[in-house]
Amino acid sequence: MNEKAASLTVAICTFKRPESLARLLGALWEQAYLVSSSIEIMIVDNDPNASACGLVNGIKPPVPWKLRYFVEPAPGVSYARNRCLRESNTDFIVFIDDDEIPQPDWLVSLLETQVATDAGIVCGPVIPRFESPPPNWMRKGKFFERKRFTSGTKITFKDSRSGNVLIRRDTIALAGREFDTRYGTSGAEDTLFFKRAEESGVTIFWSDKAIVYEDIPADRMKLKWLARRAFKGGQNWVRILAESNSSIWLPMAFNGIASASFSLIFIVPSLIISHIIAARLVIRFAGGLGKATAWFAARKIRNQLPVSHYIG
């Protein structure tokens, strides 16, 4: 493929994950079929102690790659992503998480889809890769697998994620110029960014060949972790919807209570039938509680309570 000298920034936000960051950088050097003369890797370290500095200083990227490193001391993934936006000036910025590994044709696949569709945003699949064998119910239930589409399919913000995404430069302004820092420690800052972009007329397309693998550590292979993710997801979803409809808080709270109550009733009986069904009900229960308590979460943010790092 000839990208006609399109300039690229591959942006990596990292926080105390040196081993996985090193693996990611090694995989990036193996990207194939790229002829652009302007390709840079940007690492934004969200650790104020610059814990990734030693690793980065010891790396000499191969031609044509360039490597840039910044420390963003403000805690929260939104601040780290915004630093990436401010420091880059290329035609495209591509986000990948520091615990992911791309296939060799990852970047070129994102670019091919962008050229074919003229998309403002291109997303690709993130496939789980377990560091140790997961419980049978988790593997069979596919709790870490996400929806996929045929390459070139137009998708909505609901199926967009920042762990594997290409963003055209002009899209940033249309999406509000930054990731909302109110979501810096809860996650979902990317969902709101993509929602704002879509509402401004930006098109989002899928590139199914642009595959990255996400390492799933043992401490995530637990129902407790999945429930916590669902709880945050429920809160964040209502907060995002309330951005454009402030009257939604109470109906969504009742919806969450109803969903949680229904799930709670059937969790124990479902254990007789299937651990997978029981796990799904626990996750639904947690998501319902999240929706029911979303207003309180938003209020804490408005009152500017102390924040901490979000590690997705």
Disulfide bonds with the S-S distance in Angstrom:
none
